[in-house]
Amino acid sequence: MSFKNYIPALFFSLLTLSLNAQSITQTIRGTVVDQSLQTPIPGATIVLLNSTPLRGTTTGPDGTFRLSQVPVGRQSLKISYVGYKDRIISNIVVDAGKELVVTVDLEESVQQVDEVVVRPQIEKDKPLNEMAAVSARTFSVEETQKFAAAINDPARMATAYAGVVGADDGGNQITIRGNSPNGLLWRMEGVEIPNPNHFSSLGAAGGGISILSAQLLTNSDFMTGAFPAEYGNALSGVFDLRLRKGNNAKREHTVQVGLLGIDVASEGPFSKNYRGSYLFNYRYSTLGILSKLGVSIGPAVNIFQDLSFNLYLPTNKLGNFTVFGFGGLSNSYINAPKDSTKWQSEYDRYNENFQANTGAAGITHSINLGRKAFLKTVLLASGFQNDYRNEWLTEDYTASARWREGYTIQKRIASSTLTYKFNARHTVRAGIIGAELIYDLSRKRWDTETEQMKTQIQARNATQTLQTYAQWNYRMTEQLTFNAGLHYLRLMLNNSDALEPRGSLKWAFAPNKAISFGYGLHSQMQNIGSYFVTTGSGSEAIQPNRNMGFTRSHHLVLGYDWSINDHLRVKAETYYQSLFNIPISGTKKDAFALVNSFDGLTTDRLINKGVGQNYGLELTVEQFLHNNFYFLWSSSLYESKYKGSDNIWRDTRFNGNYASSFLAGKEIVTGETGLFRKSVIGLNVKVSYYGGYRYTPIDLVASQQKGEAVFIDNAAYSQQLPDYFRTDIRLSWKKNRLNYTRTLSLDIQNVTNRQNVFGQYFDPRSGQVRTSYATPLIPVLSYRVSF
C-alpha cells in the first residue's frame, strides 16, 4: 500500500484520539432570588467550587447567571451577596445531555454583616417553605430517581423517611405516623390538586403508578405534621410540589423506554429573543403497547397514559404567567375464564373492569408589588372520574352484575397569596382559596337477601369550600425564629367550619445544633361520597351523613437537629396527635371508625364522636452524598389508637408499632479505559422492616353459614400481620458523550422475593379463610437518553 493510502486512516485515527481526549462540558445557568419575595438579586457572586483555577461569575440586573464549559459530573456552587447568608449547593449533577438550570433562594441576614460571621447554608433537608420549622424537609428529583425502587415516584421515595410506611406493595399509598393514607394532601404550584396517580379510587391519596413526571418537578417539600397555616384540609402529610421551567435558551429532549412505559419529553424557548419556555412529557404504558400488538400479558391487563406540561410566559411589566397541568388515563380489567374447572376460588369467576381518569390544568400569575410585596394568583380546573364494574359468572357463564360504581368530581379553584416582607426580621403571608366541587356519584351493590342490586350512594349536585389563612415569620435573631398563623376552613354543603391556630419555634442554640417545637390544629373534610350514603328506598330514602363535620387533630412536635459536619446529620422528633370528631357508627355500639379506612369511603350511618391518638419517637441519621457515597437510616417507634362507639380503646389498622428503613448508594466514576470508561456506575440498596398492620379476625362458622366474610367485631384489629421485610436494589450505568447522556438502569423491588402477608379473606367457594400476599419480585428495566 502506498503512503497516500495511509493518509485517510491516519487522519481518522488522529480525529478519534482528539474526540476521546476532548473533555465533555456543559453550561450551568440560573437565577438568584430573595427567599421570601422571589425578587431577583443582581450582583450576587457565584463560584464554582473545587475548580482550578477558581471560576465564577455574577448575576445580571435580572438576577440571572451563566457558567459555561463546566466539566460534567458532580459540581458544587457557592452563592454570596452582601446582606444575605451565603449558600452552598453541593453535589449537583452536570450532564452532557442537558444544560443545568437552577433557581437559588437566598435568605436575608437579620444582622449587619460587620456584626456577625454568617456561615454558609448547606441545609439540604431544610424545607423550601421558610415557615415550616418541624416535620418538614425538601426532596429533590434526583432522590426520586436514585433511591432504590422509587422509580421517579415521590410517594415511593418518601417511604425512606422517618414515620412513613408503605401501605401496599402494589401501589404507592403511604401511612404517616399511624394515620390513614387518605389524610395526605397533594399540592402543585400552591393549590390542591387531585390525587396524581393512576388506578386511584375516590378519596384515596395514592394509586398504582404516579402520573407525575420527574422531567417537570423541581425541588419540593414533604411534611409529616404540624404544617404551617397555608396548608388546609389535611391530617397526616403534605406533598407541596413545585414545577421547573423549561430551558429558555436551548431546545432539549429526553426519550425513555422501560417496563413501565415509553416517555418522550421536550423543552425549549418559544423564540430566540423571548425569555419564555415550554416543557412537556408524554408517556404510554409498555404493557398497553404489547396488548395492542396482540401479545398475551396475563389475565389482568393494565393500560395507562399520561401527559404533563409547564409553560412559562414572562412579561416586562405585567408579571410572569405560567400554564401548567397533568392528566392520566388508566384502565384495568380481568375477564374470568368461561371454564369452571379453572375456578380455584370464588373470585376466579368474576369479571372486573376498572377505569380511573384524572387531570388538572391551571394558570398562575406572579408579580412583585414594589420592593416588599409578592402576589401570586392561581386558577385551576381539575377532574377525577372512576368507573368500576364487577360481574359474577353463573354456572352457565352468564354475567350477573354484582357491583357498579361511578364517580365524577370536578373542582374549580381560585387562590391568591400575598407575601409582604417588612424587613429581614418580619414577613407576613396571607391568602384565600375558594373552590367549587361539582359531583356525580353512584354506587350499587348486590344485596344477597333481596337478590338484586341496591343503591348505596346517589348524588348529583355541587358545593363550595372556602379557606383563608395568615401567617407571620419573625426572625428574632439569626438563631431564633418564630412562626405563627391561623387557618380557616368551611364546607358550604353543611356549613361545617374550623378555625385552626398554628405555630412553631426554632432555636439554633449552637452553630451545628437546633431544637424546634411546633403545634397545629388540623381538619379534613370527609370523602365526598360518604356524605351521600343513601338508606331506605323511594320516598323513605334518606342521606343520614349529609351533616357530618370534619375530622380534626391537634399536632404537637418537638425536634432536635445536630449537624455533625457539612454532610452528616442526625435528627430526632417526638410527636403527639390527638384526634377528635372521628366518624364512627351512629346506629349501634361497635368498633367501626373511619380512621381505619384507606380512602374514607363507607356506606354506614356515622356520627362525629370518635377519638384517637398517635404518638411516637423518630430518629434519622443521614449522610448526604460525600466521596460519592450516601446513606439514610430512619427508624420510628409509635402507637396509633382509637375509640369507636363501643367506647373501647383499640389499635388502629395502621398501628405497626415500629418501622425502620435503611438505604445507601455508591457512585463509581470509572477511568479512561475499558467497557465502562468515562461512566458513572450507581449501586443503590434499600431495606425496609416494620411491624405488620392490624386486622380483624374472621368468624369462620358464621361466614360459612352466610356465604360471605363475617368479622368478629369485639376483636377488631386485635390481630397483627407478620412483620414486613423487603429489600430493593437499583443498578444504573450513566455515560456522557458530546451533547448527549444515556442512562441504563434496573430497579428490582423485593429482590429476595419474600412473601410478605398482605391480609386474610374468606373464600365462599372453598368455605375457608385464605391468605393473600404482597407483591413478589418486580424488575423495572429502563433506558434513557437526554440530548
C-alpha positions in Angstrom: 0.0 0.0 0.0 1.3 3.4 -1.0 1.9 6.2 1.6 -1.1 8.2 0.2 -3.4 5.4 1.1 -2.4 5.7 4.8 -3.3 9.4 5.0 -7.1 8.9 5.4 -6.6 6.2 8.0 -4.1 8.4 9.9 -6.4 11.4 9.8 -9.3 9.3 11.1 -7.2 8.0 14.0 -6.0 11.4 15.0 -9.6 12.7 14.9 -10.7 9.8 17.1 -8.0 10.5 19.6 -8.8 14.1 19.6 -12.5 13.5 20.3 -11.7 11.0 23.1 -9.3 13.4 24.7 -11.7 16.3 24.5 -13.2 17.0 27.8 -17.0 17.0 27.9 -18.5 20.1 29.4 -21.9 21.7 29.9 -23.4 25.0 30.9 -24.9 25.9 34.4 -27.4 28.7 34.2 -29.8 30.0 36.8 -31.4 32.8 38.8 -30.7 34.1 42.3 -33.7 35.4 44.2 -34.8 36.5 47.6 -36.3 33.6 49.5 -39.5 35.3 50.7 -40.3 37.7 47.8 -38.8 35.8 44.9 -37.3 39.0 43.6 -34.1 38.7 41.6 -30.8 39.6 43.2 -28.4 41.4 40.9 -24.7 41.4 41.6 -24.7 38.1 43.5 -21.5 36.1 43.2 -21.5 32.5 42.0 -18.3 30.5 42.5 -17.7 27.0 41.1 -16.1 25.3 44.0 -13.1 22.9 43.5 -12.4 24.5 40.1 -8.7 25.1 39.2 -8.2 28.0 38.9 -11.3 29.1 40.8 -14.0 30.1 38.4 -17.1 32.3 39.0 -19.5 34.9 37.7 -22.1 37.4 39.0 -25.8 37.8 38.4 -27.0 40.4 35.9 -29.8 43.0 36.5 -32.5 40.3 36.3 -30.7 38.0 38.8 -29.6 35.5 36.1 -26.1 34.0 35.7 -24.3 31.7 33.3 -21.3 29.4 33.8 -20.1 27.8 30.6 -17.7 24.9 30.0 -18.3 23.2 33.3 -17.0 19.7 33.4 -19.7 17.0 33.6 -20.1 15.2 36.8 -20.7 16.3 40.4 -20.2 20.0 41.0 -20.8 22.5 43.8 -21.7 26.2 43.8 -21.3 28.9 46.4 -23.6 31.9 46.1 -22.9 35.1 48.0 -24.5 38.6 48.3 -24.0 41.3 50.8 -26.7 41.2 53.5 -27.7 37.6 52.7 -26.5 34.3 54.1 -24.0 32.5 51.9 -25.4 29.4 50.4 -23.6 26.3 49.1 -25.3 23.9 46.7 -23.2 20.8 46.7 -23.1 17.7 44.5 -25.4 18.9 41.8 -25.3 16.7 38.7 -24.0 18.2 35.4 -24.7 16.0 32.4 -23.8 16.4 28.8 -27.3 15.9 27.5 -28.9 19.0 29.2 -27.9 22.3 30.5 -28.4 22.6 34.3 -30.8 25.4 35.1 -31.2 26.2 38.8 -33.1 28.8 40.9 -31.3 29.7 44.1 -33.1 31.2 47.1 -31.1 33.4 49.4 -32.1 34.1 53.0 -31.6 37.7 54.1 -29.4 38.1 57.2 -31.1 39.6 60.2 -27.9 41.3 61.4 -25.4 43.5 59.6 -22.5 41.6 58.1 -20.0 43.5 60.1 -21.6 42.4 63.3 -21.8 38.7 62.7 -20.0 36.0 60.7 -22.6 34.2 58.7 -21.8 30.5 58.0 -22.8 29.1 54.6 -26.0 27.2 54.4 -25.7 23.6 53.4 -29.1 22.5 54.8 -30.1 20.0 52.2 -33.0 18.7 54.3 -34.3 22.2 55.2 -37.7 22.8 53.6 -38.2 25.4 50.9 -41.1 26.9 52.9 -39.3 29.1 55.4 -42.4 29.0 57.7 -42.1 25.2 58.2 -39.9 24.6 61.3 -40.8 21.0 62.2 -41.6 17.7 60.5 -40.6 19.0 57.0 -37.9 18.5 54.5 -37.1 19.2 50.9 -36.7 16.4 48.4 -35.1 16.5 45.0 -35.9 15.0 41.7 -32.6 13.2 41.9 -33.8 11.3 45.0 -36.9 10.1 43.2 -34.6 8.7 40.5 -31.7 7.2 42.5 -33.5 5.8 45.6 -33.9 2.0 45.0 -37.3 1.1 43.6 -38.6 4.7 43.9 -38.9 4.8 40.1 -39.4 8.6 39.9 -42.3 8.5 42.3 -42.4 11.0 45.3 -44.6 8.7 47.4 -42.5 5.6 47.0 -39.4 7.7 47.7 -41.0 9.1 50.9 -41.1 5.6 52.5 -37.4 6.1 53.2 -38.3 8.9 55.7 -39.0 8.5 59.4 -42.6 7.9 60.2 -43.6 6.9 56.7 -44.7 3.4 55.8 -45.9 1.9 52.5 -49.5 0.8 52.7 -49.4 -1.6 49.7 -46.6 -3.1 47.6 -48.9 -2.9 44.6 -49.4 0.8 44.9 -47.9 3.9 46.4 -50.3 4.8 49.2 -48.4 5.7 52.4 -49.4 5.9 56.0 -47.8 8.7 58.1 -47.4 8.4 61.8 -50.2 5.8 62.0 -52.7 7.9 60.2 -55.0 6.7 57.3 -53.4 7.1 53.9 -56.3 9.4 52.8 -55.1 12.1 55.3 -52.4 13.2 52.7 -52.7 16.5 50.8 -51.2 16.9 47.3 -50.5 20.5 46.2 -48.9 21.8 43.0 -47.8 25.4 42.5 -49.5 26.4 45.7 -53.0 24.8 45.2 -54.6 21.5 46.0 -54.6 19.0 43.1 -56.5 15.7 42.7 -54.6 12.5 43.6 -51.9 12.5 40.8 -51.8 8.7 40.5 -53.0 6.1 38.0 -55.5 3.4 39.2 -56.7 5.5 42.1 -60.1 5.3 43.9 -62.4 8.1 45.2 -60.9 9.6 48.3 -57.5 7.8 48.1 -54.3 9.7 48.2 -52.3 7.1 46.1 -52.6 4.6 43.4 -50.7 2.1 41.3 -48.3 4.4 39.4 -47.5 8.1 39.7 -48.7 10.3 36.9 -46.1 13.0 37.7 -43.0 13.1 35.6 -39.6 13.7 37.1 -38.9 15.8 34.0 -41.2 18.5 35.3 -40.6 18.5 39.0 -38.0 20.6 40.8 -37.1 20.5 44.5 -40.2 20.3 46.6 -41.4 20.0 50.2 -42.7 17.0 52.1 -44.3 17.4 55.6 -45.5 14.9 58.2 -47.1 17.1 60.9 -47.8 20.5 62.4 -48.0 22.1 59.0 -47.8 25.9 58.5 -51.1 27.8 58.3 -51.2 27.9 54.5 -51.9 24.1 54.3 -55.5 23.1 55.0 -57.8 20.1 54.6 -55.2 17.6 55.6 -54.5 15.4 58.7 -51.3 13.4 58.1 -49.0 14.9 55.5 -48.4 17.3 52.6 -46.6 17.0 49.3 -46.0 20.6 48.2 -44.8 20.1 44.6 -43.1 22.7 42.5 -42.5 22.7 38.8 -39.4 23.7 37.0 -39.3 25.9 34.0 -38.1 24.6 30.6 -34.8 25.7 29.2 -35.4 29.2 27.6 -32.2 29.2 25.7 -31.8 25.8 24.1 -34.1 23.0 22.9 -33.5 19.8 24.7 -35.2 16.4 24.7 -35.4 13.1 26.6 -36.6 9.7 25.5 -37.0 6.9 28.0 -38.0 3.3 27.3 -38.8 0.9 30.1 -41.0 -1.7 31.6 -43.5 0.9 32.9 -43.8 2.9 29.8 -42.3 4.9 26.9 -41.7 8.6 27.7 -40.9 11.5 25.4 -40.1 14.9 26.9 -39.1 18.1 25.2 -38.3 21.7 26.4 -37.0 24.9 25.0 -37.6 28.5 24.2 -40.7 29.8 22.2 -38.4 32.2 20.3 -34.9 33.4 20.3 -35.5 36.8 21.9 -38.2 35.8 24.4 -37.5 34.6 28.0 -40.4 32.2 28.0 -40.2 28.4 27.6 -42.2 25.2 27.2 -41.8 21.8 28.9 -43.9 18.7 28.4 -43.7 14.9 29.0 -45.9 12.2 27.5 -45.9 8.5 28.5 -47.7 5.4 27.3 -47.6 2.1 29.2 -45.4 -0.6 27.7 -47.9 -3.3 28.6 -50.6 -1.3 26.8 -48.5 -1.3 23.7 -47.8 -5.0 23.9 -51.5 -5.8 24.4 -52.5 -3.7 21.3 -49.9 -5.7 19.4 -51.7 -8.9 20.4 -49.1 -10.1 22.9 -50.6 -12.0 25.9 -49.6 -10.3 29.1 -51.6 -12.5 31.6 -55.2 -12.4 32.9 -55.0 -8.9 34.2 -54.5 -6.1 31.7 -53.3 -2.7 32.9 -53.1 0.2 30.4 -52.3 3.8 31.1 -51.0 7.0 29.5 -50.3 10.5 30.8 -49.3 14.0 29.8 -47.8 16.8 31.9 -46.6 20.3 30.9 -45.5 23.7 32.1 -45.4 26.8 30.0 -43.5 29.8 31.3 -44.7 33.2 29.9 -42.9 36.2 31.4 -43.8 39.8 30.6 -41.9 43.0 31.1 -44.4 44.9 33.3 -47.4 42.7 34.0 -45.6 40.0 35.9 -45.0 36.3 35.0 -47.6 33.8 33.9 -47.4 30.0 33.7 -49.8 27.5 32.3 -49.3 24.0 33.8 -51.2 20.7 34.1 -51.2 17.0 34.1 -53.6 14.3 33.0 -53.7 10.5 33.2 -56.0 7.8 31.8 -55.8 4.3 33.3 -57.8 1.1 32.7 -57.5 -2.3 34.3 -59.7 -5.4 33.5 -59.9 -9.1 34.2 -62.1 -11.5 32.3 -63.0 -14.6 34.1 -62.4 -17.9 32.2 -65.6 -19.4 31.0 -64.4 -22.8 32.3 -65.4 -23.8 35.8 -62.5 -26.2 36.1 -60.2 -23.2 36.2 -62.1 -21.6 39.1 -59.8 -22.3 42.1 -61.5 -19.8 44.3 -64.8 -17.9 44.2 -63.0 -14.8 43.0 -61.9 -16.6 39.8 -65.4 -16.4 38.4 -65.6 -12.6 38.4 -65.2 -10.1 35.6 -63.7 -6.8 36.7 -63.3 -3.6 34.8 -61.8 -0.5 36.5 -61.2 2.9 34.9 -59.6 5.9 36.6 -59.0 9.2 34.8 -57.7 12.3 36.5 -56.2 15.6 35.5 -55.7 19.3 36.3 -54.8 22.4 34.3 -54.1 25.8 35.7 -52.7 29.2 35.2 -50.6 31.2 37.6 -49.7 34.9 37.8 -46.8 36.2 39.9 -45.9 39.8 40.3 -43.8 41.9 42.7 -45.7 44.9 44.1 -42.9 47.3 44.8 -39.9 46.1 46.7 -41.6 44.5 49.6 -44.6 42.6 48.3 -45.1 39.5 46.2 -48.6 38.4 44.9 -49.3 35.0 43.4 -52.7 34.1 42.0 -53.6 30.6 40.7 -56.7 29.4 38.8 -57.1 25.7 38.5 -59.7 23.3 37.0 -59.4 19.6 37.8 -61.3 16.5 37.2 -61.5 12.9 38.6 -63.5 10.0 37.2 -63.9 6.5 38.4 -65.9 3.6 36.9 -65.9 0.1 38.4 -67.9 -2.9 37.2 -67.9 -6.3 38.8 -69.8 -9.3 37.3 -70.3 -12.8 38.6 -70.4 -15.7 36.2 -73.3 -18.1 36.8 -72.9 -21.8 36.1 -73.9 -21.3 32.5 -71.4 -18.5 32.3 -73.9 -15.7 32.2 -72.5 -12.4 33.6 -74.6 -11.1 36.5 -73.9 -7.6 37.9 -72.6 -7.6 41.5 -71.1 -4.1 41.8 -71.5 -0.9 39.9 -70.0 2.5 40.9 -69.2 5.6 39.0 -67.8 8.8 40.5 -67.1 12.1 38.7 -65.7 15.0 40.6 -64.9 18.4 39.0 -63.2 21.1 41.0 -62.5 24.8 40.2 -60.1 26.6 42.4 -59.2 30.3 42.7 -56.3 31.1 45.0 -54.4 34.3 45.8 -51.5 34.7 48.2 -49.8 37.9 49.2 -46.3 37.9 50.8 -45.2 41.1 52.5 -41.7 41.5 53.8 -41.4 44.4 56.3 -37.7 43.8 56.8 -35.3 40.9 57.3 -37.0 40.1 60.6 -40.7 40.2 59.7 -42.5 38.5 56.9 -46.3 38.1 56.6 -48.1 35.8 54.2 -51.8 35.7 53.8 -54.1 34.1 51.3 -57.6 33.0 50.3 -58.7 29.8 48.4 -62.2 29.3 47.0 -63.2 26.1 45.4 -66.3 24.7 43.7 -67.0 21.0 43.7 -69.3 19.5 41.1 -70.0 15.8 41.7 -72.0 13.0 40.2 -71.8 9.9 42.5 -73.4 6.5 42.1 -72.8 3.2 43.9 -74.9 0.0 43.7 -74.1 -3.4 45.2 -75.7 -6.8 45.1 -77.9 -7.5 48.1 -77.8 -11.2 49.0 -81.1 -11.0 50.9 -83.2 -9.4 48.1 -81.0 -10.8 45.3 -80.9 -7.6 43.4 -78.7 -4.5 43.1 -79.2 -2.0 45.8 -78.3 1.7 45.7 -75.9 2.7 48.4 -74.7 6.2 47.2 -76.5 8.5 44.9 -75.9 12.2 44.4 -75.5 14.8 41.7 -75.0 18.4 42.7 -72.4 21.0 43.6 -71.0 22.6 46.7 -68.2 25.0 47.7 -65.3 25.3 50.1 -63.6 28.4 51.4 -60.1 28.5 53.0 -58.3 31.6 54.2 -55.1 31.9 56.2 -52.5 34.3 57.6 -49.1 33.6 59.0 -46.2 35.6 60.4 -42.5 34.7 60.3 -40.5 36.6 62.9 -36.7 36.1 63.0 -35.8 37.4 66.4 -32.1 36.7 65.8 -30.1 34.7 63.4 -30.5 31.8 65.8 -34.2 32.2 66.9 -37.2 32.0 64.6 -40.9 32.2 65.5 -43.8 31.4 63.2 -47.5 31.9 64.0 -50.7 31.6 61.9 -54.4 30.9 61.6 -56.2 28.8 59.0 -59.9 28.8 58.4 -61.8 26.1 56.5 -65.5 26.0 55.6 -67.7 23.5 53.7 -70.8 25.1 52.3 -72.6 21.7 51.8 -73.5 21.6 55.5 -71.8 24.8 56.8 -69.1 22.9 58.7 -66.2 25.1 59.6 -63.0 25.1 61.6 -60.6 27.8 62.9 -57.1 26.4 63.3 -54.2 28.0 65.1 -50.7 27.1 64.1 -47.2 28.0 65.5 -43.6 26.9 65.6 -40.3 28.0 67.2 -36.8 27.1 66.2 -33.7 27.9 68.2 -30.2 27.2 66.8 -28.5 27.2 70.3 -25.1 26.2 68.8 -23.6 26.6 65.3 -24.5 23.0 64.4 -27.4 22.2 66.8 -31.0 23.3 66.9 -34.2 22.4 68.7 -37.7 23.1 67.4 -41.3 23.0 68.6 -44.5 23.1 66.6 -48.2 23.0 67.2 -51.1 22.9 64.8 -54.8 22.2 64.8 -55.8 20.5 61.6 -59.0 19.5 60.0 -60.1 17.4 56.9 -63.5 17.0 55.2 -64.8 13.5 54.7 -64.7 11.6 51.4 -67.4 13.4 49.3 -69.1 10.0 48.7 -69.7 9.4 52.5 -71.9 12.5 52.8 -74.4 10.9 50.3 -74.8 7.4 51.7 -78.4 6.5 51.0 -80.6 4.4 53.3 -84.1 3.2 52.5 -85.7 3.5 49.1 -88.3 5.5 47.3 -90.0 8.2 49.4 -88.3 6.8 52.5 -84.7 7.2 51.2 -82.6 9.5 53.3 -78.9 10.6 53.5 -78.0 10.4 57.2 -74.4 11.5 56.8 -75.0 14.8 54.9 -74.3 16.9 58.0 -71.0 15.2 59.0 -68.3 17.5 60.3 -64.6 17.5 59.8 -62.2 15.0 61.4 -59.8 17.1 63.5 -56.4 16.6 65.1 -54.1 18.5 67.4 -50.4 18.1 66.4 -47.5 18.6 68.8 -43.9 18.1 67.7 -40.6 18.5 69.5 -37.4 18.1 67.3 -33.7 18.1 67.7 -31.2 18.6 64.8 -27.5 18.0 65.0 -25.2 18.7 62.1 -22.1 16.7 62.9 -20.4 18.1 59.8 -21.3 19.5 56.4 -22.6 16.2 55.1 -23.7 14.1 58.2 -26.9 14.9 60.1 -28.8 13.5 63.0 -32.4 14.4 63.5 -34.8 13.3 66.3 -38.5 14.1 66.6 -41.2 13.1 69.1 -44.8 13.9 68.4 -48.3 13.6 69.8 -51.5 13.8 67.8 -54.9 14.0 69.5 -57.7 13.2 67.0 -61.4 14.0 67.6 -64.6 14.3 65.7 -63.7 11.0 64.0 -66.8 9.5 62.2 -68.0 6.3 64.0 -71.1 4.2 63.9 -74.3 6.2 64.6 -76.8 3.4 65.0 -75.1 0.8 67.1 -72.2 0.3 69.5 -69.3 -1.3 67.7 -65.6 -0.9 66.8 -66.1 0.9 63.5 -64.2 4.2 62.9 -63.3 5.9 59.6 -59.7 6.3 60.6 -59.1 2.6 59.7 -60.2 3.2 56.0 -57.7 3.6 53.2 -60.0 6.0 51.3 -62.5 7.2 53.9 -65.5 5.9 52.0 -68.2 3.9 53.8 -71.9 3.2 53.5 -72.6 3.2 57.2 -74.5 5.9 59.1 -72.0 7.9 61.0 -71.6 10.5 63.8 -68.6 12.7 64.7 -67.9 11.3 68.2 -64.8 9.1 67.8 -61.4 10.0 69.3 -57.9 8.8 68.7 -54.3 9.4 69.4 -51.0 8.9 67.6 -47.7 9.3 69.4 -44.1 8.3 68.7 -40.4 8.9 68.5 -38.4 9.1 65.2 -34.7 9.1 64.6 -32.9 9.9 61.3 -29.2 9.6 60.6 -28.3 10.8 57.1 -25.1 11.3 55.2 -25.6 13.4 52.1 -23.5 12.5 49.1 -19.9 12.7 50.2 -17.0 10.9 48.4 -19.6 9.5 46.1 -21.4 7.7 48.9 -24.7 8.5 50.8 -26.9 6.7 53.3 -30.2 7.4 55.1 -31.3 5.4 58.2 -34.6 6.2 59.7 -36.4 4.5 62.5 -39.6 5.1 64.5 -41.5 3.7 67.4 -45.1 4.7 67.6 -48.6 3.9 68.8 -51.9 4.6 67.0 -55.1 4.1 68.9 -58.8 5.0 68.5 -62.1 4.6 70.3 -65.4 3.7 68.4 -69.0 3.9 69.5 -68.4 1.0 71.9 -66.1 3.3 73.9 -63.2 0.8 73.9 -59.6 1.9 73.1 -58.1 -0.2 70.3 -55.2 -0.3 68.0 -55.9 1.3 64.6 -55.5 -0.8 61.5 -52.2 1.1 60.7 -50.6 0.6 64.2 -47.5 -1.3 63.3 -45.6 -0.1 66.4 -42.2 0.2 64.8 -40.7 0.8 61.4 -37.1 1.1 60.1 -35.6 1.8 56.7 -32.0 1.9 55.5 -30.9 3.0 52.1 -27.5 3.6 50.8 -25.8 4.3 47.4 -22.4 4.5 45.9 -21.4 6.2 42.7 -18.4 4.8 40.9 -16.7 7.1 38.4 -14.7 5.0 36.0 -11.4 5.7 34.4 -10.4 6.3 30.8 -10.2 2.7 29.6 -12.4 -0.4 29.4 -16.0 -1.1 28.5 -17.3 1.3 31.2 -14.8 4.1 30.6 -15.8 7.6 31.5 -19.0 6.4 33.1 -20.9 6.7 36.4 -22.0 3.3 37.9 -24.7 3.7 40.5 -25.3 1.0 43.2 -28.2 1.6 45.4 -30.0 -0.5 48.0 -33.0 -0.1 50.3 -34.0 -2.3 53.2 -37.4 -1.9 54.9 -38.6 -3.5 58.1 -41.7 -2.7 60.0 -44.5 -4.2 62.1 -47.4 -5.6 60.3 -50.8 -3.9 60.0 -53.6 -4.9 62.3 -56.7 -6.9 61.2 -60.0 -8.2 62.5 -60.3 -12.0 62.6 -62.9 -13.7 60.6 -65.7 -15.8 62.2 -65.3 -18.9 60.1 -68.5 -20.7 61.2 -70.7 -17.6 60.7 -69.0 -16.9 57.4 -69.7 -20.4 56.1 -73.4 -20.1 57.1 -73.8 -16.6 55.5 -71.7 -17.4 52.4 -69.5 -14.2 52.9 -67.0 -12.9 55.4 -68.3 -12.2 58.9 -65.8 -10.4 61.2 -65.6 -10.7 65.0 -66.3 -7.1 65.8 -65.4 -7.2 69.5 -61.9 -8.4 68.4 -61.4 -5.6 65.9 -57.8 -5.0 64.9 -56.7 -7.3 67.8 -54.5 -9.4 65.4 -51.3 -8.3 63.7 -49.9 -9.5 60.4 -46.3 -10.9 60.5 -43.5 -8.3 60.4 -42.8 -6.9 56.9 -39.4 -7.1 55.4 -38.3 -6.1 51.9 -35.1 -5.4 50.0 -34.9 -3.3 46.9 -31.9 -2.6 44.7 -31.1 -0.2 41.8 -28.3 -0.5 39.4 -27.5 2.2 36.9 -24.9 3.0 34.2 -24.7 6.6 33.0 -22.4 7.6 30.2 -21.8 11.2 29.0 -21.0 11.8 25.4 -20.6 15.1 23.5 -24.1 16.6 23.5 -26.0 13.7 25.0 -26.3 11.5 28.1 -27.6 7.9 28.2 -28.6 6.0 31.3 -29.4 2.3 31.6 -31.0 1.3 34.9 -32.5 -1.7 36.6 -34.8 -1.3 39.7 -35.7 -4.6 41.5 -38.5 -4.4 44.1 -38.4 -7.2 46.6 -35.2 -8.6 45.2 -35.3 -11.6 47.6 -38.9 -12.4 46.5 -40.0 -12.6 50.1 -43.7 -13.4 50.6 -45.0 -10.7 52.9 -48.5 -11.3 54.1 -51.0 -8.7 52.9 -54.1 -9.9 54.7 -56.8 -12.6 55.0 -60.1 -13.2 53.2 -62.9 -15.6 53.3 -63.4 -17.7 50.1 -67.0 -18.8 49.7 -66.2 -21.5 47.2 -63.9 -23.4 49.5 -65.5 -22.2 52.7 -62.1 -21.4 54.1 -60.1 -18.4 55.3 -57.2 -17.8 52.8 -54.1 -15.6 53.0 -53.2 -13.0 50.4 -49.7 -11.9 49.8 -48.0 -8.7 48.9 -46.3 -8.1 45.5 -43.4 -10.5 44.7 -40.1 -9.6 42.9 -40.7 -6.9 40.3 -37.9 -5.8 37.9 -38.1 -2.5 36.2 -35.6 -2.0 33.4 -35.2 1.4 31.8 -33.1 3.2 29.2 -33.0 7.0 29.0 -31.3 9.3 26.5 -31.1 13.1 27.0 -29.9 15.3 24.2 
